[in-house]
Amino acid sequence: MSFNSDASSPSTSASAADATTRDWIFPSYSFVHSPHNIHRTPRRRRFSSYQPPPQQFNPTASFHPRSAGNDSNTVSSSVSRSTPGRFEFGNHDKSTTLLDDGIDGGGSPGVNSKSNEAVTSEKRGIKERKTTSSEETFLGVLRSWLRIRWHLTFTVAILITVLSSLVHKNFSLHNEVTELQDQISKLNVKLKLCNLSDSIDMGDLSPQDVSVDNFSTKSLKIAALAFSITFLFLPFFVVKYVNYVSKSRRLFDNTTEEISLNKQLAYRVDVFLSVTPYAKPVALLVATLLLICVGGLSLYGVTDGSLADSLWLSWTYVADSGNHANSEGLGPRLVSVSISFGGMLIFAMMLGLVSDAISEKFDSLRKGRSEVVEKNHTLILGWSNKLGSLLNQLAIANESMGGGIVVVMAERDKEDMELDIGKMEFDFRGTSVICRSGSPLILADLKKVSVSKARAIIVLADDGNADQSDARALRTVLSLTGVKEGLNGHIVVELSDLDNEVLVKLVGGDLVETVVAHDVIGRLMIQCARQPGLAQIWEDILGFENCEFYFKRWPKLDGMQFEDVLISFPEAIPCGVKVASHSGKIILNPEDSYVLQEGDEVLVIAEDDDSYAPSDLPMVKDAKFIHITRPTRKPQKILLCGWRRDIDDMIVVLDAFLAEGSELWMFNEVAENERERKLEDGGLDIDRLVNIKLINREGNAVIRRHLESLPLESFDSILILADESVEDSAIQADSRSLATLLLIRDIQAKRLPYREALVSQGSWMGEMQQASDKSVIISEILDPRTKNLLSMSKISDYVLSNELVSMALAMVAEDRQINDVLEELFAEEGNELHIRGADLYLREGEELSFYEILLRARQRREIVIGYRPADTGKAVINPSSKNERRKWSLKDVFVVIADKE
């Protein structure tokens, strides 16, 4: 039985119609293989759960009766219909294959082989498009997933940030609420107390009174604010007014030159700040108070608080600029910022003042401007190359007291002075040296070093011109005598010229002791030229390292003759008496019969002031008198090399010491006519010279050919002076003196007889030492370091001028009475130090004690203070074992104090 298309059942038609209407969504099998839609690309919905309808055949095809071969198709169709909601591509392919087979077997004869090939190629294109579409789908899904993940991360971060800020704000608000609750509770307590105290008064007030009070309070606030603003603009108007007045004066009066008013006011302010000691701190204090008051009034005008609270709040803004952060409202904030800005300016000015004050204080300490709070100290005014030796001697003198205080004030920087003192190569032995910078001509600087409480004041001479140095020393003495508090100690003044000594003593009176450096050194060089080896004796006596002079009163010696006093001190040697009955006159080498009276003091040579004391008289064997006549003085021939300003005084002293017929040769670079003029200006009358004859030679002492023109081998003594042309430089002066010494010794050695020079052949030092036996050369040395060269070579004696002068200054500073002793020992008349041969007191090999030699010397009116053995070159002053007997040699020499010959 066959059916046509018209005989199809209604259900079948309905399903076909339904399939036709939905083929645009999901194509069915019939729609895909329809000859009318062979070129249409099939489409499907992605991710769709749509269930396609059951497979339908084309209604135009003939339907054959069911057979065995068609049962498989039926089963296949029923299977497809029984799977809802799924579209199986495999089943679709299988169905399509079965359909194709059915068509080929029993289909319509209108379908040919070409349509089959077209269907096959279309299937391949569909498969390729499916593969490409699946790859694109996968990439799109991946990109979408990444985009969604980034947006999700950003969203989570924003949520976390917002949540954190909210939590922080919550905690902050919670803390503020807690603080406000505490403040409210405190204010409630205060309010309750105020209500309890003012309940009666408040009950009597009426609403009209309250309104009046509010109006008056507002009026006061407005007035305070207006006053503050007026006060702030007042300086601007004052400045403008001053400028206007100044311009008006210049317009009306062009004839006279008058200073403008603003310049006058500026000048007055400048003078006030410069003259008034505390002007800057006072101005800062006034500015601070004005800022607090004006700021308090301004706050009182813009806030609801009281005037006291506003002033206190203004002070807090000035003291701490960060307090204005809590202000609320435009007016209070503007005022608080202004006050805080002014407070910052005031704080900056105060910081500058404090910093300047601290800097000035440290600067004054560094530069030595602070006051010295000391007493019984030694004060040194000035600076020279003698300071090092002077400090060394003072340190040695103070060692027995455990050290002392020495204050040095000079017109130098404190740091430079301390640096130079630190470089000095000696031990201060507990003595402290304090340096201050200042001028001894200014009373304020003298008070700064406690000049009135010093036990001794030493005024050093400058290293420059002698006249200027003495003039400055004179002005310093005038300043010292003008101290209102007076002086407890004495003044020791170092002078360069003997002619100025009288003037200084006239100004200073009894307070002043003078030490003329050039005069002392000149006299000492003359004594050393006459008695070789005396310089070393003076160095031992003047310095504090060995033995020195001391005065002390011993009541147990009253009524004793001086002859017995001589042997009463085992550790000292008496050499004079300070007579109390003659106003403290000092007598050196008194007669043996002199009896000590009450108040008399004994002058001794001892190691220290506490190292000696009188004892019982020792048993001393009577010494026999040895009568040996002193040899008569013979004329001498002396050479002076160099020129110094006090050479005229040296000539006078030489004329007094030398025998008649002596010759004095002067060899220097000064022209002969100018030389005579300088000697006459110095007060020397050549015609009045009795014992010496002046012979002038012009030349340079460091040029060999100039020295060879002199008869150097014929001179008994040669004095090499530190020439005044190089006297300011100790190193240069010593170098010149050493060069002159070596040249003279070499020329003398070359001029020795052949048999004498042969002994020292090949040794220039030996030749010079042999030449030194023929004549004595005394060199003036300024630098202590130079003496080591001369002491090792032993070719010349030397006078360490700066060190000896420093020793004399230190001794006079410790005891001013020593100056009278030194003046007599250096004077032309009176007593002086002598070096005597042993043949005057003993015989060869005689065994005697020092006391016995002392008594034998007393028979010649001499006091033996020491001796120098022949086998050693160093003298022994004040020997320790005076009662011990020993053998003596005629080559030994003794140091005595005796009258000048």
KOLVOKE-391335 format. One record per residue (C-alpha): x, y, z. Coordinates in steps of 0.02 Angstrom, whole numbers, plus 50000, padded with zeros to 5 digits. Layout:
BEGIN
XYZ ...
This chain:
BEGIN
500005000050000 500695016749950 500335034050015 500605050649930 500935067150002 499155072050015 498725056450112 499895060350255 499185060750427 498815077050515 500075073950648 501395071650521 500915087750435 500925096950598 502645090950643 503275095550471 502575112850487 503375114650657 505045109050588 504905121250446 504605135850563 506115131450675 507395127450541 508125145250558 508585141550735 509255124050721 509175115950546 508445098850531 509085084950424 507825087950287 508195106450288 510055103850271 509875091450127 508535100950040 509005105149859 508345122749888 509535125950033 511075117149973 512185132849981 511585139550150 512805138250294 512015129750443 511975139250608 511775133350786 511585141650953 513065140251070 512815132551238 510985129151198 509925115751282 508685115651141 508055097851090 507865096250904 506295087950832 506355070050766 507105067150597 505845069650454 505965064150274 505525074850128 503635073350098 503885073549912 504815057049914 503865040849886 503555030050037 503775011550010 503044998250119 504034992650270 505334979750230 506784971850313 507964984950246 506934999050309 506814992350484 508514998750522 508045016150471 506525015450578 507505009750726 508765023550695 507405036550689 506585030150845 508235030850936 508485048750885 506775053550945 507015044751108 508505055951161 507805072351220 508855088451242 510435082251153 511085083750976 512275069550929 513415073450784 513895055150766 512095049450752 511775063550632 513155057550518 512555039850529 510785045150491 511395055250346 512345040350277 510865028750294 509765041850212 510965043350068 510975024750047 509085024050048 508955037449918 510195028849807 509255012649826 507485017749813 507365036549801 506785048549672 507555046549503 507805065649490 509335065649603 510925062349504 512745059149544 513215077749532 512105082249677 512935068649779 514645076049746 514025093249795 513335086249956 514995077749993 516015093949969 514775103450074 515035091050213 516895093550208 516705112550218 515515110650364 516795099950457 518215112550427 517125127050483 516655117150637 518505114750684 518935133350659 517385138550752 517845127450899 519635135150910 518945152850905 517695148151037 519075141751153 520145157651133 518655168951164 518205159451320 520015161051383 520075179851353 518415182351437 519015172351588 520605182851605 519645199251590 518425193751721 519855188751840 520745205851826 519155215451860 518825204152007 520565207452082 520405226352063 518685225952143 519315215852290 520755228152319 519585242952319 518435234152441 519885230252559 520505248452555 518785255552589 518525243152728 520195247552810 519855266252803 518145263552877 518875253153019 520225266253053 518945280253049 517845270353166 519235268153293 519735286653279 517965292253305 517825280453451 519375288053533 518755305753502 517065301253575 517915294253728 518975309953751 517465321153725 516485311353853 517885313553979 517945332153945 516065333453958 516075324554124 517405336154190 516485351454127 514885345054206 515775343654373 516425361554355 514725367554300 513895359754451 515145368254565 514855384954480 512995382654490 513115379154676 514105395154705 513125406454588 511385399654614 510885414254725 511585427554607 510835419454454 509145418454536 509145437354561 509595441254378 508215446254260 508145443154071 508465461654041 510065460954144 510635445654046 510345454553881 511285469953942 512745459153996 512775450453828 512755467153738 514185474053844 515195458053815 514965459553627 515455477853634 517045473553727 517485460053602 517225471953456 518275485153542 519665472653577 519685466953396 519695485053334 521115489453450 522125474553390 521905479053208 522335497353244 523895492353339 524475481353196 524315495153067 525005508753181 526865505853139 526475507252954 525625524052978 527035530153090 528345525852958 527325534452824 527125549752935 528975550552971 529375549752785 528095563252752 528835574752884 530585571952816 530055576152638 529105591552698 530645598252787 531715595952634 530435604952525 530275620052639 532105621652685 533325617852545 534735628952608 535285618652759 535745600352751 534715592552890 534675574152926 532995566252894 531915560753039 531895542452989 533795542152986 533835550053158 532635537153227 533645523053146 535215530253222 534435531053395 533865513053383 535595507853324 536425516953469 535215509153593 535565491653529 537455494653525 537695503653691 536425495153804 537135478353863 535475468953866 534575478353728 534245463453616 533505452053751 532425466453815 531805470353640 531395451953613 530455451253779 529445466853737 529015459853565 528445443453644 527335452253770 526575463353634 526215448253525 525385439053670 524325454253718 523795458853541 523475440653498 522465438253658 521385453453619 521105447253443 520595430053505 519465438153633 518595447453491 518315432253380 517945418853510 516705416453652 518025413953787 518545426053923 520005438153909 521105427854025 520785412153926 521155421353764 522805427953831 523295410553890 522795403253722 523835416753635 525335411753740 525105393553691 525075398553507 526685408553530 527555394753628 526995380553514 526505384753336 525585368053316 524215372053441 523215382253314 522695366253223 521205364053341 520455381153300 518705381253224 517945395053121 518695407352999 519065421153124 519905410553258 520915401253127 521535417353046 522035424853214 522835408753276 523865406853116 524465424853132 524975422353314 525855406053272 526805414453131 527365428253249 527855415153377 528955406553249 529825423053212 530115426353396 530755408753424 531965411053278 532605427453350 532775419953523 533725405153451 534885417253361 535205427153520 535565411453621 536705404753485 537655421253476 537845421853664 538515404153672 539695407453526 540335423353607 540645414253770 541615400353688 542535412953582 543025422853736 543645406953820 544605401853665 545395418953644 545825420753828 544625434653876 543925426954033 544465432754205 545815423854305 545255420554484 546935417554569 547995425054706 549835424054753 550245419954573 551645426054462 551075437354321 552095439254161 551645453654046 552295452553868 553055439353756 554865437053702 556135423453666 556615423653850 554915417153906 555385398753892 556905400254006 555915411154126 554505398554142 555765384554169 556605393854312 554935398254393 554385380054381 555985374454467 555775387654602 553975382254637 554385363754643 554715364054830 552945370854857 552145357554749 551975369154600 551275386454574 550225397054458 551015407554320 549885418854215 550515425354048 549625439853963 550195446253794 549465453753638 549385437053551 548055424053522 547805412553669 547875396853563 549535402153485 550295405453656 549725388753724 550395380053570 552115388253587 552195384453773 551715366453739 553215364653624 554445369753760 555575355353805 555575355353995 554555348754140 553395361154225 553555351454390 551755354454443 551685372754392 550145377954292 550335390954155 548765400954113 548755411553954 547665426753925 547575438253776 547605456753816 548625472653825 549575477553984 549195495653942 547325493353972 546725493054152 545255481654112 546445468454043 547555470154195 546075467254310 545615452154207 547225443354262 547015448254447 548515459954443 548145466654617 548285449254695 549895443754609 551435441454719 552605446654577 552375455154409 553695452954273 553695464954126 554655457653979 555525468453850 554985466653669 556165459053543 556115474353431 556875491453446 557645494953618 556945512653635 555195507253587 555315492353703 555825503053851 554485515853810 553185502153812 553865495653977 553715513254050 551885514353995 551565497254070 552275502954237 551145518254231 549645506954202 550135495754347 550335510254466 548595516254415 547705500754479 546455506754609 546525491154715 548405492954733 549735479554709 550185466254836 551785461454747 553255470254667 553615473954485 555145467054395 555475476554234 556675470854099 557475485554009 558575486253856 559485502553885 560335507754047 559905526054017 558045522454037 558235514254208 558145530554304 556515535654221 555665519054256 556185519254438 555555537054451 553845531854390 553705515454483 554505520754646 554825507354776 553735494754685 554935492854539 556505482254520 557425484054355 558525471754263 559455479554116 559775464654004 561115471953893 562055479554040 562035463054137 562635453053988 563945465853942 564695466054117 564615447254127 565535445253962 566885457054022 567105447254184 567165430954086 568465438153967 569575442554115 569205425954205 568835411354090 567555399154159 566585412054258 565065410754144 564735392954202 564875398654384 563595412254355 562445399854267 562485388654422 562175402954544 560815412154449 559785396954405 558665387554526 559315370554472 560865370854585 561245383454721 560615401254734 560515415954854 559285415955000 558925428155142 558285422055310 558295427555490 559005415955624 558715422555801 559905409655876 561345418155783 561065435155864 562645441155951 563785429455850 565245436055747 565215433655561 566805423255569 565865410155670 564305411755564 565335406255413 565555388655483 563835387155565 562905380455412 563385363055353 562245364355199 562525382755155 563875396055140 563525413055217 564155427355110 563285442955175 562135451255301 560575461855283 560755474855419 559095479355498 559775494855584 560275502455416 558555500955333 558925483655264 560585487855185 561465472455114 563305470255153 564235457355051 565815449755125 565735458955291 567165459455414 567465444755528 567165455455680 565405460455629 564155454755761 562395450155707 561055461055787 559215457855817 558265458555653 559775455155544 559575442455405 560945431055339 561275429755151 561805412055104 562095401454950 561065385554969 560155372754864 558425377854924 557645389255054 557165374555165 558735364155142 559865372755271 559885377555454 561245382955578 562065369855689 563365369355826 565085376055783 566205362355714 567995359555771 569095367155635 570985367055642 571755384155638 572385387855464 574085395455441 574165411355338 575035409455171 575705426155118 575725426654929 575645443354844 574395445254706 575165447854535 575025465454470 573815468554328 574605468554156 574005477754003 572875467053894 572385467053713 570525463953686 569505462553524 567655466753513 566805458753360 565105466053322 564105481253373 562735483553502 561855498953565 562635498253740 564415496053680 564845512853756 564405506053930 565505490953897 566965502253853 566745511654018 566745495254116 568285488954024 569195505154060 568835502254245 569385483954247 570905483954132 572645489754175 573375505554104 574065503553928 572765490853872 572095490953695 570295488553641 570065483953457 568325486653385 567925476753228 566205478953149 565305485052993 564915502453061 565915516252977 567225524553086 566485542053077 564745535553116 565475524653253 566185539553345 564545548953328 563575534453404 564795532953549 564625551453585 562715550353575 562815536353703 563725547753825 565495541353800 566915554053802 568385545453720 569605558253788 569175553153966 569685535153945 571155531854061 571705513754045 571245508553868 571575514553693 570255512453558 570785505353389 569425504753256 569375492253113 567965490952987 567455474252913 566265459452913 566585446653050 565965432152942 567135435652795 568805426852812 569885439652719 569235453452832 569705443452987 571415438952917 571855457452916 571815457153107 573215450653221 572075437353295 573495427553375 574025442353481 572395445653574 572205440253755 570295439953744 569055440853602 567235445253633 565995440253496 564415450453520 562685446953450 562635460653319 561145472353332 560765469853147 560245451753181 559835452853365 557975450553335 558255432953269 559105421553395 559495408053266 560255420253143 561265429153277 561945412553344 562375406653169 563355422453139 564265420753306 564705402453272 565365406753098 566465420553169 567095409053307 567595395153188 568455407253069 569465415353209 569985398553283 570495391953113 571525407353075 572355406353246 572745387753221 573535391153053 574645404653128 575325393853269 577165389153264 577525373253165 578115362953312 576515366653408 575365363653262 576225347153224 575555339753385 573765341153324 574105337753142 572605330253052 571355335953183 570545352753156 569685351553325 571345348453409 572125363353321 570705374653378 570795368353557 572665371753556 572305389153490 571065391753631 572475389653756 573305405153684 571805416853692 570075417153769 568545419253659 566855423453738 565345421253623 563645428653661 562315415353629 560455418853624 559695401653592 559955388553730 560085374753599 561685382353530 562645380153693 562705361153666 563805363753513 565015374953604 565095364253761 565525348853659 566865357153552 567715365953699 568445378853582 567635393753664 566785399853820 565045406953801 563785418053886 562005412153865 561295429653872 559405426353859 559455412053983 560525421654109 559355436654098 557865425154123 558715417654276 559025434854348 557195439854317 556575424054402 557695426554554 557165444654575 555335439654553 555495426754692 556445438554807 556695456754759 558165458554880 559235447854764 559275462254640 560375472454759 561585457754772 561695455954583 561925474554557 563425474654674 564195459054597 564065466654422 564575484454470 566285492254439 566585494054625 566285482854774 566305463954777 566255452254631 566525434054588 568315428554558 569175412654506 570765410354610 572165397954592 572425385054728 574195391154761 573475405954855 572735394754990 573725378454998 575235368754945 575365354154826 574665338154903 574115346655063 572635338455148 571335350955207 569465351955235 568385364855149 568115374055314 570005375855334 570155383055158 568695394555199 569605401155352 571225403655255 570285413555124 569545424455262 571325429955302 571305437855128 569555445255156 568785432755036 567345420255048 567595403754959 565925397554889 566565382854784 567965375154685 568325367154517 569455351854517 570805350754386 570205333954320 568415340054289 567765355154201 566245357954312 566315368554468 565605362854634 564665376654724 564235374354908 565035357154933 564115345455049 565485338055160 566335353955216 567205346355367 567935331755270 569795332555232 570475328955059 572045331554956 572105346454842 573095350354686 573865366854635 572935365154470 571275366354561 570405383254563 569235391154691 567735402454667 567735416854790 566815432854828 568095446854850 568355465254820 568725470454643 570555471654604 
